[in-house]
């Protein structure tokens, strides 16, 4: 009996706080963008910009057939509706933006084997030619990963 009374009392408290929150809502409320972290800074040079935040524990992106989400403090707030984020070459749309051998494999598979649609054609246009992905995009990724380590172009 005593447990039942405590449970009912706890549910009433939760209900009161919930109703109080609903009563205080106003039309047009918004959540402002803020960053809470342990610190961070922005470093620049002639060719590069690096923005970072200490204490950012979860970063990256996730997607499904209908939705895409970026998580972490630093977001690409742009008017573009492109699926390409940051730099090109994440052909397999993995959560890790850095290209690797699986991106090369995925592009070869698309061009010469299965022809299964790419999750993001803009990511596969590695040389930012504006056209469909081709062999030059594969060679660009290989060059970036294993030869000259030339920087990847920013997404269009």
N, CA, C and O atoms as a DFTB+ gen file, in Angstrom:
624 C
 N C O
     1  1       0.817      -1.198       0.000
     2  2       0.000       0.000       0.000
     3  2       0.858       1.258       0.000
     4  3       0.561       2.223      -0.705
     5  1       1.916       1.240       0.790
     6  2       2.790       2.395       0.913
     7  2       3.486       2.688      -0.418
     8  3       3.636       3.854      -0.782
     9  1       3.916       1.644      -1.160
    10  2       4.564       1.822      -2.462
    11  2       3.603       2.433      -3.465
    12  3       3.999       3.241      -4.306
    13  1       2.334       2.044      -3.374
    14  2       1.318       2.567      -4.285
    15  2       1.113       4.062      -4.064
    16  3       0.970       4.814      -5.029
    17  1       1.096       4.494      -2.831
    18  2       0.916       5.919      -2.493
    19  2       2.114       6.721      -2.982
    20  3       1.942       7.814      -3.521
    21  1       3.325       6.198      -2.804
    22  2       4.529       6.901      -3.258
    23  2       4.534       7.009      -4.779
    24  3       4.888       8.058      -5.317
    25  1       4.152       5.955      -5.473
    26  2       4.093       5.966      -6.933
    27  2       3.082       6.995      -7.432
    28  3       3.377       7.752      -8.356
    29  1       1.904       7.028      -6.836
    30  2       0.872       7.998      -7.236
    31  2       1.355       9.415      -6.963
    32  3       1.138      10.309      -7.782
    33  1       2.002       9.633      -5.829
    34  2       2.520      10.961      -5.492
    35  2       3.587      11.388      -6.505
    36  3       3.587      12.536      -6.949
    37  1       4.496      10.478      -6.875
    38  2       5.549      10.794      -7.841
    39  2       4.947      11.131      -9.209
    40  3       5.399      12.062      -9.876
    41  1       3.933      10.376      -9.623
    42  2       3.280      10.657     -10.905
    43  2       2.575      12.005     -10.886
    44  3       2.569      12.714     -11.893
    45  1       1.982      12.368      -9.758
    46  2       1.317      13.677      -9.648
    47  2       2.335      14.806      -9.743
    48  3       2.061      15.824     -10.379
    49  1       3.507      14.650      -9.122
    50  2       4.557      15.668      -9.186
    51  2       5.019      15.839     -10.628
    52  3       5.174      16.963     -11.105
    53  1       5.241      14.720     -11.323
    54  2       5.668      14.786     -12.724
    55  2       4.609      15.473     -13.570
    56  3       4.941      16.290     -14.429
    57  1       3.351      15.159     -13.342
    58  2       2.255      15.766     -14.093
    59  2       2.184      17.265     -13.838
    60  3       1.964      18.039     -14.770
    61  1       2.365      17.680     -12.605
    62  2       2.313      19.117     -12.268
    63  2       3.430      19.862     -12.984
    64  3       3.194      20.924     -13.562
    65  1       4.659      19.313     -12.953
    66  2       5.771      19.979     -13.622
    67  2       5.574      20.004     -15.136
    68  3       5.935      20.982     -15.790
    69  1       5.011      18.950     -15.690
    70  2       4.751      18.914     -17.129
    71  2       3.726      19.961     -17.530
    72  3       3.922      20.673     -18.515
    73  1       2.648      20.065     -16.789
    74  2       1.618      21.059     -17.090
    75  2       2.144      22.470     -16.914
    76  3       1.777      23.370     -17.668
    77  1       3.002      22.668     -15.921
    78  2       3.597      23.984     -15.708
    79  2       4.456      24.379     -16.908
    80  3       4.445      25.535     -17.333
    81  1       5.196      23.417     -17.448
    82  2       6.018      23.697     -18.630
    83  2       5.165      24.023     -19.833
    84  3       5.512      24.915     -20.607
    85  1       4.055      23.323     -20.012
    86  2       3.157      23.607     -21.135
    87  2       2.512      24.973     -20.995
    88  3       2.318      25.678     -21.986
    89  1       2.185      25.342     -19.788
    90  2       1.527      26.631     -19.564
    91  2       2.479      27.792     -19.834
    92  3       2.037      28.873     -20.224
    93  1       3.774      27.584     -19.634
    94  2       4.750      28.657     -19.823
    95  2       5.229      28.801     -21.255
    96  3       5.962      29.742     -21.558
    97  1       4.838      27.900     -22.144
    98  2       5.267      28.002     -23.538
    99  2       4.597      29.200     -24.205
   100  3       3.431      29.506     -23.953
   101  1       5.366      29.866     -25.060
   102  2       4.837      31.005     -25.798
   103  2       5.071      30.759     -27.284
   104  3       6.015      30.069     -27.669
   105  1       4.222      31.317     -28.095
   106  2       4.375      31.176     -29.548
   107  2       5.648      31.883     -29.983
   108  3       5.988      32.947     -29.465
   109  1       6.341      31.288     -30.929
   110  2       7.535      31.913     -31.483
   111  2       8.799      31.642     -30.686
   112  3       9.838      32.240     -30.966
   113  1       8.737      30.751     -29.694
   114  2       9.956      30.441     -28.953
   115  2      10.942      29.751     -29.875
   116  3      10.544      29.074     -30.823
   117  1      12.212      29.919     -29.604
   118  2      13.228      29.283     -30.411
   119  2      14.394      28.875     -29.532
   120  3      14.586      29.402     -28.436
   121  1      15.156      27.939     -30.027
   122  2      16.363      27.513     -29.344
   123  2      17.532      28.181     -30.054
   124  3      17.756      27.936     -31.240
   125  1      18.269      29.010     -29.355
   126  2      19.413      29.693     -29.943
   127  2      20.606      28.743     -29.970
   128  3      20.752      27.883     -29.101
   129  1      21.460      28.914     -30.986
   130  2      22.651      28.081     -31.110
   131  2      23.662      28.522     -30.077
   132  3      24.042      29.691     -30.019
   133  1      24.089      27.585     -29.269
   134  2      25.101      27.863     -28.264
   135  2      26.030      26.666     -28.182
   136  3      25.642      25.540     -28.495
   137  1      27.231      26.914     -27.768
   138  2      28.198      25.844     -27.588
   139  2      28.639      25.842     -26.138
   140  3      29.128      26.848     -25.624
   141  1      28.464      24.710     -25.486
   142  2      28.968      24.544     -24.134
   143  2      30.079      23.511     -24.217
   144  3      29.841      22.371     -24.614
   145  1      31.276      23.899     -23.848
   146  2      32.404      22.986     -23.945
   147  2      33.460      23.385     -22.928
   148  3      33.261      24.287     -22.115
   149  1      34.574      22.697     -22.996
   150  2      35.677      22.995     -22.097
   151  2      36.611      24.034     -22.683
   152  3      37.586      24.411     -22.032
   153  1      36.353      24.497     -23.857
   154  2      37.196      25.496     -24.504
   155  2      37.456      25.121     -25.935
   156  3      36.995      24.081     -26.404
   157  1      38.178      25.944     -26.622
   158  2      38.498      25.672     -28.008
   159  2      39.026      26.925     -28.664
   160  3      39.114      27.977     -28.031
   161  1      39.374      26.818     -29.917
   162  2      39.929      27.972     -30.604
   163  2      39.877      27.742     -32.102
   164  3      39.482      26.675     -32.571
   165  1      40.276      28.745     -32.834
   166  2      40.318      28.683     -34.288
   167  2      41.737      29.043     -34.711
   168  3      42.259      30.094     -34.338
   169  1      42.352      28.161     -35.492
   170  2      43.694      28.415     -36.000
   171  2      43.649      28.564     -37.505
   172  3      42.935      27.826     -38.185
   173  1      44.406      29.511     -38.030
   174  2      44.418      29.732     -39.477
   175  2      45.852      29.838     -39.980
   176  3      46.768      30.209     -39.246
   177  1      46.012      29.504     -41.239
   178  2      47.275      29.722     -41.943
   179  2      46.917      30.187     -43.349
   180  3      45.756      30.481     -43.633
   181  1      47.883      30.251     -44.201
   182  2      47.626      30.694     -45.572
   183  2      46.642      29.780     -46.295
   184  3      45.787      30.255     -47.042
   185  1      46.760      28.474     -46.076
   186  2      45.958      27.523     -46.831
   187  2      44.884      26.806     -46.037
   188  3      43.999      26.188     -46.628
   189  1      44.937      26.870     -44.695
   190  2      44.032      26.047     -43.908
   191  2      43.384      26.839     -42.779
   192  3      43.927      27.833     -42.298
   193  1      42.203      26.367     -42.370
   194  2      41.508      26.880     -41.194
   195  2      41.130      25.670     -40.352
   196  3      40.578      24.697     -40.867
   197  1      41.426      25.729     -39.063
   198  2      41.092      24.645     -38.163
   199  2      40.303      25.217     -36.998
   200  3      40.810      26.050     -36.247
   201  1      39.066      24.771     -36.849
   202  2      38.233      25.161     -35.719
   203  2      38.029      23.938     -34.862
   204  3      37.741      22.856     -35.374
   205  1      38.176      24.097     -33.565
   206  2      38.044      22.941     -32.696
   207  2      37.448      23.304     -31.361
   208  3      37.457      24.466     -30.954
   209  1      36.935      22.313     -30.690
   210  2      36.343      22.486     -29.377
   211  2      36.820      21.355     -28.492
   212  3      36.700      20.182     -28.847
   213  1      37.358      21.710     -27.346
   214  2      37.776      20.707     -26.372
   215  2      36.520      20.201     -25.669
   216  3      35.659      20.997     -25.292
   217  1      36.414      18.945     -25.498
   218  2      35.263      18.391     -24.791
   219  2      34.140      17.936     -25.691
   220  3      33.088      17.527     -25.200
   221  1      34.331      17.994     -26.991
   222  2      33.305      17.541     -27.926
   223  2      33.421      16.027     -28.048
   224  3      34.363      15.521     -28.658
   225  1      32.473      15.311     -27.472
   226  2      32.616      13.858     -27.399
   227  2      31.983      13.113     -28.560
   228  3      32.403      11.994     -28.855
   229  1      31.009      13.672     -29.220
   230  2      30.330      12.957     -30.309
   231  2      30.242      13.866     -31.524
   232  3      29.542      14.878     -31.506
   233  1      30.959      13.497     -32.580
   234  2      30.934      14.283     -33.809
   235  2      30.707      13.361     -34.984
   236  3      30.918      12.152     -34.889
   237  1      30.280      13.930     -36.079
   238  2      30.106      13.153     -37.299
   239  2      28.746      13.369     -37.915
   240  3      28.084      14.376     -37.665
   241  1      28.344      12.424     -38.711
   242  2      27.058      12.535     -39.379
   243  2      26.422      11.154     -39.463
   244  3      27.096      10.128     -39.365
   245  1      25.134      11.158     -39.644
   246  2      24.386       9.928     -39.842
   247  2      23.292      10.184     -40.860
   248  3      22.802      11.306     -40.985
   249  1      22.914       9.161     -41.577
   250  2      21.861       9.370     -42.558
   251  2      21.096       8.081     -42.808
   252  3      21.549       6.982     -42.491
   253  1      19.942       8.261     -43.377
   254  2      19.117       7.154     -43.831
   255  2      18.598       7.550     -45.205
   256  3      19.046       8.547     -45.772
   257  1      17.674       6.795     -45.736
   258  2      17.173       7.139     -47.065
   259  2      16.410       8.455     -47.073
   260  3      16.354       9.121     -48.107
   261  1      15.825       8.843     -45.952
   262  2      15.006      10.049     -45.931
   263  2      15.601      11.199     -45.130
   264  3      15.181      12.342     -45.308
   265  1      16.569      10.932     -44.249
   266  2      17.055      11.974     -43.346
   267  2      18.577      11.960     -43.257
   268  3      19.226      10.944     -43.507
   269  1      19.122      13.108     -42.899
   270  2      20.550      13.231     -42.603
   271  2      20.687      14.102     -41.370
   272  3      19.932      15.058     -41.196
   273  1      21.639      13.782     -40.516
   274  2      21.860      14.555     -39.305
   275  2      23.355      14.721     -39.083
   276  3      24.131      13.788     -39.288
   277  1      23.746      15.898     -38.669
   278  2      25.118      16.178     -38.263
   279  2      25.110      16.372     -36.765
   280  3      24.301      17.144     -36.251
   281  1      25.983      15.696     -36.054
   282  2      26.033      15.900     -34.622
   283  2      27.422      16.365     -34.227
   284  3      28.423      15.989     -34.837
   285  1      27.456      17.174     -33.215
   286  2      28.686      17.813     -32.769
   287  2      28.470      19.311     -32.720
   288  3      27.446      19.816     -33.179
   289  1      29.432      20.013     -32.165
   290  2      29.287      21.457     -31.975
   291  2      29.430      22.249     -33.272
   292  3      28.764      23.270     -33.443
   293  1      30.285      21.798     -34.185
   294  2      30.581      22.564     -35.398
   295  2      29.768      21.997     -36.553
   296  3      29.915      20.829     -36.911
   297  1      28.930      22.810     -37.119
   298  2      28.044      22.382     -38.192
   299  2      28.264      23.226     -39.438
   300  3      28.606      24.404     -39.334
   301  1      28.073      22.642     -40.608
   302  2      28.168      23.409     -41.848
   303  2      26.850      24.143     -42.125
   304  3      26.021      23.660     -42.897
   305  1      26.659      25.302     -41.499
   306  2      25.419      26.045     -41.680
   307  2      25.481      26.799     -42.998
   308  3      26.013      27.907     -43.065
   309  1      24.941      26.199     -44.033
   310  2      24.938      26.840     -45.345
   311  2      23.561      26.673     -45.956
   312  3      22.748      25.875     -45.492
   313  1      23.320      27.430     -46.988
   314  2      22.030      27.376     -47.671
   315  2      21.948      26.168     -48.607
   316  3      20.874      25.840     -49.111
   317  1      23.075      25.514     -48.834
   318  2      23.107      24.396     -49.756
   319  2      22.344      23.200     -49.191
   320  3      22.381      22.937     -47.989
   321  1      21.670      22.501     -50.051
   322  2      20.985      21.284     -49.627
   323  2      21.791      20.059     -50.050
   324  3      21.258      18.951     -50.111
   325  1      23.066      20.259     -50.339
   326  2      23.926      19.184     -50.795
   327  2      24.148      18.156     -49.694
   328  3      24.168      18.492     -48.509
   329  1      24.311      16.916     -50.093
   330  2      24.615      15.855     -49.137
   331  2      26.104      15.810     -48.830
   332  3      26.524      15.122     -47.900
   333  1      26.900      16.532     -49.597
   334  2      28.347      16.572     -49.396
   335  2      28.660      17.507     -48.232
   336  3      28.194      18.645     -48.195
   337  1      29.449      17.018     -47.291
   338  2      29.769      17.790     -46.094
   339  2      31.276      17.921     -45.981
   340  3      31.994      16.923     -46.052
   341  1      31.761      19.136     -45.806
   342  2      33.204      19.352     -45.625
   343  2      33.950      19.260     -46.933
   344  3      33.860      20.147     -47.781
   345  1      34.699      18.162     -47.091
   346  2      35.448      17.947     -48.331
   347  2      34.865      16.729     -49.052
   348  3      34.112      15.947     -48.472
   349  1      35.226      16.591     -50.315
   350  2      34.721      15.477     -51.116
   351  2      35.429      14.175     -50.753
   352  3      36.350      14.176     -49.936
   353  1      35.010      13.085     -51.346
   354  2      35.645      11.763     -51.304
   355  2      35.056      10.801     -50.279
   356  3      35.543       9.676     -50.172
   357  1      34.036      11.185     -49.522
   358  2      33.383      10.216     -48.635
   359  2      32.333       9.478     -49.467
   360  3      31.132       9.600     -49.225
   361  1      32.799       8.725     -50.433
   362  2      31.936       8.099     -51.435
   363  2      30.981       7.078     -50.819
   364  3      29.847       6.935     -51.274
   365  1      31.436       6.369     -49.786
   366  2      30.581       5.357     -49.160
   367  2      29.709       5.928     -48.040
   368  3      29.000       5.183     -47.363
   369  1      29.762       7.259     -47.844
   370  2      28.943       7.963     -46.842
   371  2      29.110       7.380     -45.443
   372  3      28.145       7.277     -44.686
   373  1      30.319       7.007     -45.110
   374  2      30.590       6.484     -43.774
   375  2      30.565       7.628     -42.767
   376  3      30.758       8.783     -43.147
   377  1      30.332       7.331     -41.497
   378  2      30.319       8.394     -40.475
   379  2      31.662       9.112     -40.356
   380  3      31.711      10.274     -39.951
   381  1      32.740       8.431     -40.704
   382  2      34.059       9.049     -40.682
   383  2      34.254       9.747     -42.018
   384  3      34.219       9.104     -43.067
   385  1      34.457      11.055     -41.989
   386  2      34.561      11.834     -43.228
   387  2      35.861      11.601     -43.988
   388  3      35.919      11.862     -45.190
   389  1      36.898      11.118     -43.323
   390  2      38.178      10.917     -43.997
   391  2      38.065       9.762     -44.985
   392  3      37.579       8.689     -44.627
   393  1      38.509       9.968     -46.227
   394  2      38.419       8.888     -47.218
   395  2      39.406       7.768     -46.902
   396  3      40.441       7.990     -46.274
   397  1      39.068       6.575     -47.345
   398  2      39.943       5.419     -47.189
   399  2      39.720       4.479     -48.377
   400  3      39.039       4.830     -49.341
   401  1      40.294       3.297     -48.293
   402  2      40.218       2.357     -49.407
   403  2      38.772       1.960     -49.725
   404  3      38.462       1.639     -50.872
   405  1      37.891       1.978     -48.727
   406  2      36.492       1.607     -48.987
   407  2      35.810       2.618     -49.908
   408  3      34.893       2.253     -50.644
   409  1      36.241       3.885     -49.881
   410  2      35.674       4.882     -50.799
   411  2      36.119       4.604     -52.236
   412  3      35.336       4.759     -53.173
   413  1      37.360       4.201     -52.402
   414  2      37.845       3.826     -53.731
   415  2      37.075       2.608     -54.237
   416  3      36.628       2.575     -55.383
   417  1      36.926       1.609     -53.368
   418  2      36.207       0.394     -53.731
   419  2      34.767       0.694     -54.118
   420  3      34.255       0.138     -55.090
   421  1      34.114       1.564     -53.367
   422  2      32.709       1.903     -53.657
   423  2      32.586       2.592     -55.009
   424  3      31.653       2.317     -55.763
   425  1      33.521       3.483     -55.320
   426  2      33.467       4.196     -56.596
   427  2      33.748       3.250     -57.765
   428  3      33.108       3.360     -58.810
   429  1      34.689       2.330     -57.605
   430  2      34.943       1.325     -58.649
   431  2      33.708       0.454     -58.850
   432  3      33.328       0.151     -59.981
   433  1      33.085       0.054     -57.741
   434  2      31.862      -0.753     -57.828
   435  2      30.765      -0.017     -58.589
   436  3      30.083      -0.604     -59.428
   437  1      30.600       1.262     -58.293
   438  2      29.567       2.060     -58.971
   439  2      29.855       2.191     -60.465
   440  3      28.959       2.018     -61.291
   441  1      31.097       2.494     -60.810
   442  2      31.429       2.770     -62.206
   443  2      31.526       1.522     -63.081
   444  3      31.151       1.564     -64.252
   445  1      32.031       0.399     -62.523
   446  2      32.379      -0.722     -63.377
   447  2      31.716      -2.055     -63.024
   448  3      31.761      -2.983     -63.832
   449  1      31.107      -2.178     -61.850
   450  2      30.572      -3.476     -61.453
   451  2      29.059      -3.445     -61.274
   452  3      28.321      -3.746     -62.213
   453  1      28.590      -3.089     -60.092
   454  2      27.157      -3.207     -59.798
   455  2      26.325      -2.042     -60.316
   456  3      25.135      -2.204     -60.588
   457  1      26.934      -0.872     -60.453
   458  2      26.243       0.359     -60.854
   459  2      25.139       0.744     -59.860
   460  3      24.222       1.487     -60.208
   461  1      25.230       0.235     -58.618
   462  2      24.264       0.638     -57.583
   463  2      24.395       2.133     -57.338
   464  3      25.509       2.655     -57.304
   465  1      23.278       2.828     -57.166
   466  2      23.337       4.289     -56.989
   467  2      24.202       4.685     -55.796
   468  3      24.265       3.978     -54.790
   469  1      24.853       5.812     -55.932
   470  2      25.674       6.351     -54.850
   471  2      24.785       7.053     -53.829
   472  3      23.735       7.591     -54.177
   473  1      25.207       7.043     -52.579
   474  2      24.430       7.723     -51.538
   475  2      24.549       9.243     -51.684
   476  3      23.654       9.972     -51.256
   477  1      25.639       9.726     -52.281
   478  2      25.831      11.168     -52.481
   479  2      26.764      11.377     -53.669
   480  3      27.979      11.225     -53.543
   481  1      26.200      11.722     -54.814
   482  2      26.998      11.907     -56.032
   483  2      27.995      13.049     -55.887
   484  3      29.069      13.005     -56.486
   485  1      27.657      14.082     -55.094
   486  2      28.573      15.212     -54.898
   487  2      29.851      14.765     -54.192
   488  3      30.926      15.290     -54.481
   489  1      29.753      13.810     -53.274
   490  2      30.944      13.282     -52.598
   491  2      31.828      12.533     -53.590
   492  3      33.053      12.559     -53.473
   493  1      31.211      11.862     -54.570
   494  2      31.958      11.059     -55.537
   495  2      32.615      11.907     -56.617
   496  3      33.538      11.438     -57.283
   497  1      32.164      13.140     -56.807
   498  2      32.801      14.047     -57.771
   499  2      34.007      14.679     -57.081
   500  3      34.023      15.877     -56.799
   501  1      35.004      13.856     -56.819
   502  2      36.135      14.245     -55.976
   503  2      36.923      15.399     -56.567
   504  3      37.377      16.272     -55.827
   505  1      37.094      15.424     -57.867
   506  2      37.861      16.506     -58.494
   507  2      37.002      17.735     -58.782
   508  3      37.477      18.687     -59.403
   509  1      35.757      17.727     -58.342
   510  2      34.803      18.844     -58.467
   511  2      34.730      19.327     -59.911
   512  3      34.789      20.526     -60.185
   513  1      34.601      18.367     -60.830
   514  2      34.503      18.708     -62.247
   515  2      33.089      19.159     -62.619
   516  3      32.878      19.766     -63.668
   517  1      32.134      18.856     -61.754
   518  2      30.751      19.221     -62.038
   519  2      30.015      18.173     -62.842
   520  3      28.812      18.300     -63.070
   521  1      30.711      17.147     -63.272
   522  2      30.085      16.091     -64.050
   523  2      29.855      14.843     -63.225
   524  3      29.988      14.852     -62.001
   525  1      29.510      13.777     -63.909
   526  2      29.335      12.496     -63.242
   527  2      30.693      11.958     -62.799
   528  3      31.713      12.270     -63.415
   529  1      30.715      11.155     -61.739
   530  2      31.982      10.554     -61.309
   531  2      32.575       9.697     -62.423
   532  3      31.850       9.052     -63.180
   533  1      33.904       9.702     -62.510
   534  2      34.589       8.895     -63.514
   535  2      35.943       8.446     -62.970
   536  3      36.230       8.604     -61.783
   537  1      36.774       7.883     -63.854
   538  2      38.063       7.340     -63.439
   539  2      38.969       8.410     -62.829
   540  3      39.797       8.097     -61.973
   541  1      38.826       9.654     -63.250
   542  2      39.671      10.715     -62.693
   543  2      39.378      10.944     -61.206
   544  3      40.260      11.363     -60.457
   545  1      38.148      10.672     -60.785
   546  2      37.821      10.801     -59.364
   547  2      38.493       9.687     -58.554
   548  3      38.943       9.916     -57.431
   549  1      38.557       8.490     -59.124
   550  2      39.243       7.378     -58.463
   551  2      40.729       7.709     -58.318
   552  3      41.312       7.528     -57.249
   553  1      41.333       8.193     -59.399
   554  2      42.766       8.508     -59.343
   555  2      43.048       9.650     -58.365
   556  3      44.111       9.683     -57.745
   557  1      42.112      10.581     -58.222
   558  2      42.301      11.681     -57.269
   559  2      42.364      11.149     -55.840
   560  3      43.211      11.572     -55.054
   561  1      41.464      10.218     -55.503
   562  2      41.468       9.647     -54.147
   563  2      42.756       8.844     -53.918
   564  3      43.368       8.949     -52.855
   565  1      43.166       8.050     -54.903
   566  2      44.402       7.269     -54.774
   567  2      45.590       8.198     -54.578
   568  3      46.445       7.946     -53.729
   569  1      45.646       9.266     -55.355
   570  2      46.723      10.241     -55.228
   571  2      46.717      10.877     -53.830
   572  3      47.765      11.042     -53.206
   573  1      45.528      11.225     -53.357
   574  2      45.412      11.844     -52.024
   575  2      45.868      10.887     -50.923
   576  3      46.591      11.289     -50.011
   577  1      45.451       9.625     -51.004
   578  2      45.743       8.672     -49.932
   579  2      47.172       8.124     -49.955
   580  3      47.777       7.929     -48.900
   581  1      47.712       7.875     -51.149
   582  2      48.941       7.092     -51.221
   583  2      50.122       7.774     -51.917
   584  3      51.248       7.296     -51.785
   585  1      49.912       8.865     -52.649
   586  2      51.011       9.452     -53.399
   587  2      51.346      10.859     -52.917
   588  3      52.212      11.026     -52.058
   589  1      50.679      11.860     -53.452
   590  2      51.051      13.250     -53.145
   591  2      50.408      13.776     -51.861
   592  3      50.871      14.769     -51.299
   593  1      49.352      13.120     -51.398
   594  2      48.596      13.566     -50.207
   595  2      48.027      14.977     -50.405
   596  3      47.846      15.736     -49.452
   597  1      47.753      15.297     -51.662
   598  2      47.170      16.597     -51.997
   599  2      45.829      16.757     -51.290
   600  3      45.051      15.806     -51.205
   601  1      45.560      17.952     -50.788
   602  2      44.325      18.209     -50.067
   603  2      43.111      17.964     -50.960
   604  3      43.142      18.210     -52.166
   605  1      42.058      17.478     -50.341
   606  2      40.807      17.250     -51.081
   607  2      40.054      18.566     -51.241
   608  3      40.110      19.422     -50.358
   609  1      39.344      18.735     -52.367
   610  2      38.575      19.961     -52.571
   611  2      37.379      20.016     -51.620
   612  3      36.847      18.987     -51.205
   613  1      36.980      21.221     -51.293
   614  2      35.783      21.421     -50.494
   615  2      34.559      21.029     -51.306
   616  3      34.567      21.084     -52.535
   617  1      33.513      20.635     -50.602
   618  2      32.270      20.292     -51.287
   619  2      31.725      21.504     -52.034
   620  3      31.889      22.643     -51.596
   621  1      31.074      21.242     -53.169
   622  2      30.518      22.368     -53.937
   623  2      29.358      23.013     -53.220
   624  3      28.776      23.973     -53.727
